[in-house]
Amino acid sequence: KKDGKKKPPFWTRIALILSAIGVAFSHGANDGQKGIGLVMLVLIGVAPAGFVVNMNATGYEITRTRDAINNVEAYFEQHPALL
């Protein structure tokens, strides 16, 4: 006894220690996963921009792309069940 207080039973103390170890391990177990996730966010979010945006496109190519988008939009407006 210390200051009139009883210590918790031995098995309760062991269970608390083991649960604290488990929580500490599980919190640190996914650090690598978080790092790779951040790298993937950068790769998926930034890298494709270099492939998607053609800075050398001519006015004709841009017009053709816009026309194609308008045609696809009109097609799906006529066939809403396909969406």
C-alpha positions as CSV (number, residue, x, y, z in Angstrom):
1,K,0.0,0.0,0.0
2,K,1.1,3.5,-0.8
3,D,-0.8,6.3,0.8
4,G,-3.6,3.9,1.6
5,K,-4.1,2.9,-2.0
6,K,-3.9,-0.6,-3.2
7,K,-2.0,-1.6,-6.4
8,P,-4.0,-3.2,-9.2
9,P,-3.8,-6.9,-9.4
10,F,-0.8,-8.4,-11.1
11,W,-2.8,-9.7,-14.2
12,T,-4.4,-6.3,-14.6
13,R,-1.0,-4.6,-14.7
14,I,0.2,-7.1,-17.2
15,A,-2.9,-6.6,-19.4
16,L,-2.4,-2.8,-19.3
17,I,1.3,-3.1,-20.2
18,L,0.6,-5.5,-23.1
19,S,-2.2,-3.3,-24.4
20,A,0.0,-0.3,-24.3
21,I,2.7,-2.2,-26.2
22,G,0.1,-3.2,-28.8
23,V,-1.2,0.3,-29.2
24,A,2.4,1.7,-29.6
25,F,3.3,-1.0,-32.1
26,S,0.1,-0.5,-34.2
27,H,0.6,3.2,-34.3
28,G,4.1,2.9,-35.6
29,A,3.3,0.0,-37.9
30,N,1.8,2.0,-40.7
31,D,4.5,4.8,-40.9
32,G,5.9,3.3,-44.0
33,Q,2.5,3.0,-45.5
34,K,1.8,6.7,-44.8
35,G,5.1,7.7,-46.5
36,I,4.4,5.7,-49.6
37,G,0.8,7.1,-49.6
38,L,2.2,10.6,-49.7
39,V,4.6,9.7,-52.5
40,M,1.7,8.2,-54.5
41,L,-0.4,11.3,-54.0
42,V,2.3,13.4,-55.5
43,L,2.9,11.0,-58.4
44,I,-0.8,10.7,-59.1
45,G,-1.6,14.3,-58.6
46,V,1.3,16.1,-60.2
47,A,3.1,13.8,-62.7
48,P,0.1,13.1,-65.0
49,A,-0.2,16.9,-65.6
50,G,2.8,16.7,-67.9
51,F,1.1,14.1,-70.0
52,V,-2.4,15.5,-70.0
53,V,-1.7,19.1,-71.0
54,N,-0.1,19.4,-74.4
55,M,1.5,22.9,-74.4
56,N,2.3,22.5,-78.2
57,A,-1.3,21.9,-79.3
58,T,-2.5,23.9,-82.2
59,G,-5.8,25.8,-82.4
60,Y,-7.2,23.2,-84.7
61,E,-6.4,20.4,-82.2
62,I,-8.0,22.3,-79.4
63,T,-11.1,22.9,-81.5
64,R,-11.3,19.2,-82.5
65,T,-11.0,18.2,-78.8
66,R,-13.8,20.6,-77.8
67,D,-16.0,19.2,-80.6
68,A,-15.3,15.6,-79.5
69,I,-16.3,16.5,-75.9
70,N,-19.5,18.2,-77.1
71,N,-20.4,15.1,-79.2
72,V,-19.8,12.7,-76.3
73,E,-21.9,15.0,-74.0
74,A,-24.7,15.1,-76.6
75,Y,-24.6,11.3,-77.0
76,F,-25.0,10.7,-73.2
77,E,-27.8,13.2,-73.0
78,Q,-29.6,11.2,-75.6
79,H,-28.8,7.8,-73.9
80,P,-29.0,8.5,-70.1
81,A,-29.4,4.8,-69.3
82,L,-25.8,4.2,-70.3
83,L,-24.6,6.2,-67.4
